[in-house]
Amino acid sequence: MSDAGARLTAAGLRSLGINAQPTPKSDGRTLELGGLNSSGEECLPHKITLGDFLRIAESPDFDPAKTAFFMPTAHGPCRFGQYAPYIRKMAAEKGWDDLLILSPSSRNGYDGVNLHGADSQLIMWMALVVGDLVTRFVLKTRPYETTPGSVDDLYEETIDRFAAILETVGETPKAKLRRLVEEVIRMRDRFRALPARYVKGRPLIGLVGEIFCRQNTFSNDDMARQIEELGGECWLSDIAEWVWYANWYQETDIRRNSGLLSLDYAAAKVKTHTQHEYERTLLAPVDEDVVGYEEPPNVRELFKRARPYLPEEGCIGEMVLSVGKTIYLAEKGASGVIDISPFTCMNGVICEGVYPAVSDDHDELPIRVCYFDGVNTNISQDLEIFLDLARTYQGRSRWKRTYPAYFDEH
């Protein structure tokens, strides 16, 4: 879904002996192939992922018998649950009977990624954590760089260095963890050394919404960069947030059906505990650098904030996370929140219905839902207006931003 997540997850799978590669960067051909091979009623992430897979199939050396497409799934009413079955149907129609679709589900916390035992899930988890981390460093640094392009260059270098560790064959997850921590420290020091002018006052804009569209820059016209060019700074909801939500749902489902004393429940709690320990270890070296940018300690903090508008027991999916995160971001000093969703997305539509109440209860916080359908649209004028509203909100918000110490040093 994100550039960092795809590249680093593929690297982790290579350490297990799997020739994993991210799909090529999306382009116009992606949308063309996705559109030609779908009905038009599907949402944008389906069109993009389908189009990118079909671009692979266009390559001269494509062999269905030696190819697998990785397409997770989910249950419930969201159309995402139909992506993998649709790809299987399309493959059968094209005669690709040997093509494998790997499709772990959020219902059991993606336990299906344990291709080579528990190690594979931990390795992929570390890939997502460091991918989210480098993305966070990019977004909090790029608006202040004094040498244009320096942050993007460091991002590419950092991804390559993380990937080199993750793809090393024969290492235990704990060995990879130790080496990744060392690389996190190097990444931190490199970002600290970048020429930058950290001036307080830029409006902080939260980006929430459907996970693919908000993470995939091709889907959202690289909205974060557009906001930066208009004088803002972005806080993007990360991928780990959804993993924690999937873990919570898995534990809740097991507890409801099997009780607290079941082996399945114990295994789910151990998995969550281990993932928390690995995440805390990886993030510990950057505590000082993310002051004011702290993610909530668990998804229950988001549930608590969303509950007056969307209770988690009755509203399953990203809508609860988006509403809860919007309020959390306001409390962290955000001056506005943009919900990025595919056109006709169920989560986006439901959130749009409750955002006016959220805004009224939080000093008329500017909240905007931006829908994307793959049609070229110029949203720069809308973003200019939104940034003006965000700057006005800064003066009346009851919550003020907390900045890392390096803001006071420049």
C-alpha positions as CSV (number, residue, x, y, z in Angstrom):
1,M,0.0,0.0,0.0
2,S,2.9,2.3,0.7
3,D,6.2,2.5,-1.1
4,A,8.2,1.8,2.0
5,G,5.9,-1.0,3.2
6,A,5.9,-2.8,-0.1
7,R,9.6,-2.6,-0.7
8,L,10.6,-3.6,2.9
9,T,8.0,-6.4,3.2
10,A,9.3,-7.9,-0.1
11,A,12.8,-7.7,1.3
12,G,11.7,-9.6,4.4
13,L,10.1,-12.3,2.3
14,R,13.3,-12.7,0.3
15,S,15.1,-13.6,3.6
16,L,12.7,-16.6,3.7
17,G,13.8,-17.8,0.3
18,I,10.9,-16.2,-1.6
19,N,11.7,-14.2,-4.7
20,A,9.4,-11.3,-3.6
21,Q,9.3,-8.0,-5.4
22,P,7.0,-5.0,-5.1
23,T,4.7,-4.3,-8.0
24,P,6.1,-1.6,-10.4
25,K,5.3,2.0,-9.6
26,S,1.8,2.7,-10.8
27,D,1.2,4.8,-13.9
28,G,-1.3,5.5,-16.6
29,R,-1.1,2.0,-17.9
30,T,-2.1,0.8,-14.4
31,L,-5.4,2.6,-14.6
32,E,-5.9,1.6,-18.2
33,L,-5.5,-2.1,-17.5
34,G,-7.4,-1.9,-14.3
35,G,-10.3,-0.2,-16.0
36,L,-10.4,-2.6,-19.0
37,N,-10.5,-5.6,-16.7
38,S,-13.1,-4.4,-14.2
39,S,-16.7,-3.3,-14.4
40,G,-16.2,0.3,-13.2
41,E,-18.2,-0.2,-10.0
42,E,-15.2,-1.2,-8.0
43,C,-13.3,1.3,-5.9
44,L,-10.0,2.8,-6.9
45,P,-7.6,0.5,-4.9
46,H,-9.0,-2.5,-6.7
47,K,-8.4,-0.8,-10.1
48,I,-4.8,0.1,-9.1
49,T,-3.8,-3.2,-7.6
50,L,-5.5,-5.2,-10.5
51,G,-3.8,-2.9,-13.0
52,D,-0.4,-3.3,-11.5
53,F,-0.7,-7.1,-11.4
54,L,-1.7,-7.1,-15.0
55,R,1.3,-5.0,-15.9
56,I,3.4,-7.8,-14.4
57,A,1.5,-10.3,-16.6
58,E,2.4,-8.2,-19.7
59,S,6.2,-8.7,-19.1
60,P,7.8,-11.2,-21.6
61,D,9.0,-13.5,-18.9
62,F,5.7,-13.8,-17.0
63,D,5.0,-17.5,-16.1
64,P,1.8,-18.1,-14.1
65,A,3.2,-21.3,-12.8
66,K,6.1,-19.4,-11.2
67,T,4.1,-16.4,-10.0
68,A,2.1,-15.6,-6.9
69,F,0.2,-12.3,-6.3
70,F,0.0,-11.2,-2.6
71,M,-3.4,-9.8,-2.0
72,P,-4.7,-9.8,1.6
73,T,-8.4,-9.8,2.3
74,A,-11.0,-9.0,4.9
75,H,-14.5,-10.1,5.8
76,G,-17.5,-7.8,6.1
77,P,-19.3,-5.4,3.7
78,C,-16.2,-3.6,2.4
79,R,-15.4,-4.3,-1.2
80,F,-11.8,-5.1,-0.3
81,G,-13.0,-8.6,0.7
82,Q,-13.8,-9.2,-3.0
83,Y,-10.4,-8.2,-4.5
84,A,-8.7,-11.6,-4.1
85,P,-11.7,-13.6,-5.4
86,Y,-12.0,-11.3,-8.3
87,I,-8.3,-11.7,-9.2
88,R,-8.8,-15.5,-9.0
89,K,-11.8,-15.3,-11.3
90,M,-9.9,-13.1,-13.8
91,A,-6.9,-15.5,-13.7
92,A,-9.1,-18.4,-14.5
93,E,-10.7,-16.6,-17.4
94,K,-7.3,-15.8,-18.8
95,G,-6.2,-19.4,-18.5
96,W,-3.7,-18.8,-15.7
97,D,-4.8,-21.9,-13.7
98,D,-1.4,-22.2,-12.0
99,L,-1.3,-18.6,-10.7
100,L,-1.2,-18.5,-6.9
101,I,-3.0,-15.8,-4.9
102,L,-1.7,-15.5,-1.4
103,S,-4.5,-13.9,0.7
104,P,-4.1,-13.7,4.5
105,S,-7.2,-12.3,6.2
106,S,-7.6,-9.5,8.8
107,R,-10.1,-11.7,10.6
108,N,-7.4,-13.8,12.2
109,G,-4.9,-10.9,12.5
110,Y,-3.2,-12.0,9.3
111,D,-1.9,-15.2,10.8
112,G,-1.9,-16.5,7.2
113,V,1.4,-14.7,6.5
114,N,3.2,-17.4,8.6
115,L,4.5,-19.0,5.4
116,H,7.6,-20.3,7.2
117,G,6.3,-20.4,10.8
118,A,6.1,-17.5,13.2
119,D,9.3,-16.0,12.0
120,S,7.8,-14.8,8.8
121,Q,5.1,-12.8,10.6
122,L,7.7,-11.1,12.9
123,I,9.9,-10.3,9.9
124,M,7.0,-8.7,8.0
125,W,6.0,-6.8,11.1
126,M,9.4,-5.3,11.5
127,A,9.3,-4.3,7.9
128,L,6.1,-2.4,8.4
129,V,7.3,-0.7,11.6
130,V,10.5,0.6,10.1
131,G,8.6,1.5,6.9
132,D,6.1,3.6,8.9
133,L,9.0,5.1,10.9
134,V,11.0,6.4,7.9
135,T,7.8,7.7,6.4
136,R,7.1,9.7,9.6
137,F,10.6,11.1,9.5
138,V,10.2,12.2,5.9
139,L,6.9,14.0,6.7
140,K,8.2,15.8,9.8
141,T,11.4,16.9,8.1
142,R,10.7,17.6,4.4
143,P,8.7,20.8,5.0
144,Y,11.7,22.3,6.7
145,E,14.6,21.2,4.4
146,T,16.8,23.9,3.0
147,T,18.2,21.8,0.2
148,P,15.3,20.6,-2.0
149,G,15.4,16.9,-2.6
150,S,17.7,16.1,0.3
151,V,15.0,14.3,2.3
152,D,13.8,12.3,-0.6
153,D,17.4,11.2,-1.3
154,L,17.9,10.2,2.4
155,Y,14.6,8.3,2.2
156,E,15.8,6.2,-0.7
157,E,19.1,5.5,1.0
158,T,17.4,4.5,4.3
159,I,14.9,2.1,2.5
160,D,17.9,0.4,0.8
161,R,19.7,0.0,4.1
162,F,16.7,-1.4,5.9
163,A,16.0,-3.7,3.0
164,A,19.6,-5.1,3.0
165,I,19.1,-6.1,6.7
166,L,15.6,-7.5,6.2
167,E,16.6,-9.7,3.1
168,T,19.6,-11.3,4.8
169,V,19.0,-15.1,4.7
170,G,19.6,-17.3,7.8
171,E,19.0,-14.7,10.6
172,T,16.6,-15.1,13.4
173,P,14.0,-12.3,13.9
174,K,15.9,-11.3,17.1
175,A,19.2,-11.0,15.1
176,K,17.4,-8.8,12.5
177,L,15.9,-6.8,15.3
178,R,19.3,-5.9,16.7
179,R,20.6,-4.9,13.4
180,L,17.5,-2.9,12.5
181,V,17.8,-0.9,15.8
182,E,21.4,0.0,14.9
183,E,20.1,1.2,11.5
184,V,17.3,3.2,13.1
185,I,20.0,5.0,15.1
186,R,21.9,5.7,11.9
187,M,18.7,6.9,10.2
188,R,17.9,9.2,13.1
189,D,21.4,10.7,13.1
190,R,21.3,11.3,9.3
191,F,17.9,13.1,9.5
192,R,19.2,15.2,12.4
193,A,22.2,16.2,10.3
194,L,20.1,17.3,7.2
195,P,20.2,21.0,6.6
196,A,16.9,22.3,7.7
197,R,15.2,25.4,9.2
198,Y,12.7,24.3,11.8
199,V,10.4,27.3,12.3
200,K,7.3,26.9,14.4
201,G,3.9,27.8,13.1
202,R,3.2,25.6,10.0
203,P,-0.3,24.2,10.3
204,L,-0.2,20.5,11.0
205,I,-2.6,18.6,8.8
206,G,-3.7,15.1,9.7
207,L,-4.3,12.6,6.9
208,V,-6.7,9.8,7.8
209,G,-9.2,7.6,5.8
210,E,-9.1,4.5,3.7
211,I,-5.7,2.9,4.3
212,F,-4.7,2.3,0.6
213,C,-5.7,5.7,-0.7
214,R,-4.1,7.6,2.1
215,Q,-0.8,5.6,1.9
216,N,-0.5,5.2,-1.8
217,T,0.8,8.5,-3.3
218,F,-0.4,7.6,-6.8
219,S,-3.9,7.2,-5.5
220,N,-4.1,10.6,-3.7
221,D,-2.0,12.7,-6.2
222,D,0.8,12.9,-3.6
223,M,-1.4,15.1,-1.4
224,A,1.1,15.4,1.4
225,R,3.7,17.0,-0.9
226,Q,1.0,19.4,-2.2
227,I,0.1,20.4,1.3
228,E,3.8,21.0,2.1
229,E,4.2,23.2,-0.9
230,L,1.3,25.3,0.3
231,G,3.0,25.8,3.7
232,G,1.6,22.9,5.8
233,E,3.0,19.8,7.4
234,C,1.4,16.4,7.4
235,W,0.8,13.6,9.9
236,L,-0.2,10.5,8.1
237,S,-2.0,7.6,9.9
238,D,0.4,4.7,9.6
239,I,-0.1,1.1,8.5
240,A,0.6,-0.3,12.0
241,E,-2.6,1.3,13.2
242,W,-4.6,-1.2,11.1
243,V,-2.5,-4.2,12.3
244,W,-3.3,-3.2,15.9
245,Y,-7.0,-2.9,15.0
246,A,-6.9,-6.4,13.3
247,N,-5.3,-7.9,16.4
248,W,-8.0,-6.3,18.6
249,Y,-10.7,-7.7,16.4
250,Q,-9.2,-11.1,16.4
251,E,-9.0,-11.2,20.2
252,T,-12.5,-9.9,20.5
253,D,-13.8,-12.5,18.1
254,I,-12.0,-15.4,19.9
255,R,-13.1,-14.2,23.3
256,R,-16.7,-14.0,22.1
257,N,-16.7,-17.5,20.5
258,S,-14.2,-19.5,22.6
259,G,-13.7,-17.6,25.9
260,L,-10.7,-16.2,27.7
261,L,-9.3,-19.6,28.6
262,S,-9.0,-20.9,25.0
263,L,-5.6,-21.7,23.5
264,D,-6.5,-19.5,20.5
265,Y,-7.0,-16.5,22.7
266,A,-3.7,-17.1,24.6
267,A,-1.9,-17.4,21.2
268,A,-3.4,-14.1,20.0
269,K,-2.4,-12.3,23.2
270,V,1.1,-13.6,22.9
271,K,1.3,-12.4,19.3
272,T,0.2,-8.9,20.2
273,H,2.5,-8.8,23.2
274,T,5.5,-9.8,21.0
275,Q,4.7,-7.3,18.3
276,H,4.4,-4.5,20.9
277,E,7.8,-5.5,22.3
278,Y,9.5,-5.5,18.9
279,E,7.9,-2.1,18.0
280,R,9.0,-0.5,21.3
281,T,12.5,-1.8,20.7
282,L,12.6,-0.4,17.2
283,L,11.2,3.0,18.2
284,A,13.1,3.6,21.4
285,P,16.1,5.3,19.8
286,V,13.8,8.1,18.3
287,D,11.8,9.0,21.4
288,E,13.3,12.5,21.5
289,D,12.8,13.1,17.8
290,V,9.1,12.3,17.8
291,V,8.1,14.5,20.8
292,G,4.7,16.0,19.7
293,Y,4.3,13.3,17.0
294,E,3.6,10.3,19.4
295,E,1.2,7.7,18.0
296,P,-1.5,6.5,20.5
297,P,-0.3,3.7,22.7
298,N,-3.1,1.4,21.5
299,V,-6.2,1.5,19.4
300,R,-8.5,1.6,22.4
301,E,-7.4,5.3,22.7
302,L,-9.0,5.9,19.3
303,F,-12.1,3.9,20.3
304,K,-12.5,6.1,23.4
305,R,-12.5,9.2,21.3
306,A,-14.7,7.8,18.5
307,R,-17.3,6.3,20.8
308,P,-19.6,9.3,21.1
309,Y,-19.9,9.2,17.3
310,L,-19.2,5.6,16.2
311,P,-18.9,2.9,18.8
312,E,-16.4,0.2,17.9
313,E,-18.7,-2.7,18.7
314,G,-21.2,-1.7,16.0
315,C,-19.0,0.0,13.4
316,I,-16.4,-2.4,12.2
317,G,-13.6,-1.0,10.0
318,E,-11.6,2.1,9.3
319,M,-14.4,4.5,10.0
320,V,-13.9,4.1,13.8
321,L,-10.1,4.6,13.4
322,S,-10.5,7.7,11.2
323,V,-12.9,9.4,13.5
324,G,-10.9,8.5,16.6
325,K,-7.7,9.6,15.0
326,T,-9.2,12.9,13.9
327,I,-9.9,13.8,17.5
328,Y,-6.6,12.5,18.6
329,L,-4.8,14.7,16.1
330,A,-6.8,17.7,17.1
331,E,-5.6,17.1,20.7
332,K,-2.0,16.9,19.4
333,G,-2.4,20.3,17.9
334,A,-3.4,19.5,14.4
335,S,-5.0,22.5,12.6
336,G,-7.1,20.4,10.2
337,V,-7.8,16.8,9.1
338,I,-8.3,15.5,5.6
339,D,-10.0,12.1,5.1
340,I,-8.6,10.5,1.9
341,S,-11.0,7.8,0.6
342,P,-11.9,6.1,-2.7
343,F,-15.0,7.4,-4.4
344,T,-18.1,5.8,-2.9
345,C,-16.1,4.2,-0.1
346,M,-18.4,3.0,2.7
347,N,-16.0,4.1,5.4
348,G,-15.6,7.6,3.9
349,V,-19.3,8.1,3.4
350,I,-20.1,7.1,7.0
351,C,-17.3,9.3,8.4
352,E,-18.5,12.2,6.3
353,G,-21.8,11.9,8.0
354,V,-20.4,12.3,11.5
355,Y,-17.5,14.7,10.8
356,P,-19.7,17.8,11.2
357,A,-20.5,16.8,14.8
358,V,-16.8,16.1,15.4
359,S,-15.9,19.5,14.1
360,D,-18.6,21.3,16.1
361,D,-17.3,19.6,19.3
362,H,-13.7,20.6,18.6
363,D,-13.8,24.4,18.0
364,E,-15.0,24.0,14.4
365,L,-11.9,21.9,13.5
366,P,-11.6,22.0,9.6
367,I,-12.3,18.5,8.3
368,R,-12.5,17.7,4.6
369,V,-13.2,14.4,2.9
370,C,-11.4,14.0,-0.4
371,Y,-12.6,11.2,-2.7
372,F,-10.4,9.8,-5.5
373,D,-11.5,7.7,-8.4
374,G,-8.4,7.7,-10.7
375,V,-9.7,10.6,-12.8
376,N,-7.2,13.5,-13.0
377,T,-8.6,16.3,-10.9
378,N,-6.8,19.4,-9.7
379,I,-7.4,19.7,-6.0
380,S,-4.7,22.4,-5.4
381,Q,-7.4,25.2,-5.2
382,D,-9.4,23.2,-2.6
383,L,-6.2,22.6,-0.6
384,E,-5.3,26.3,-0.7
385,I,-8.7,27.1,0.8
386,F,-8.3,24.3,3.4
387,L,-4.9,25.6,4.5
388,D,-6.4,29.1,5.0
389,L,-9.1,27.6,7.2
390,A,-6.4,25.6,9.1
391,R,-4.4,28.8,9.8
392,T,-7.5,30.5,11.1
393,Y,-8.2,27.5,13.3
394,Q,-4.7,27.7,14.9
395,G,-5.7,30.9,16.6
396,R,-8.8,29.5,18.4
397,S,-7.9,25.8,19.1
398,R,-7.8,24.9,22.7
399,W,-4.9,22.5,22.0
400,K,-1.5,23.8,21.0
401,R,1.3,21.8,19.4
402,T,4.2,20.4,21.3
403,Y,7.5,20.5,19.3
404,P,10.7,18.5,19.5
405,A,13.6,20.3,21.1
406,Y,15.3,20.8,17.8
407,F,12.7,23.4,16.8
408,D,14.0,25.7,19.6
409,E,17.6,25.2,18.4
410,H,17.0,26.8,15.0
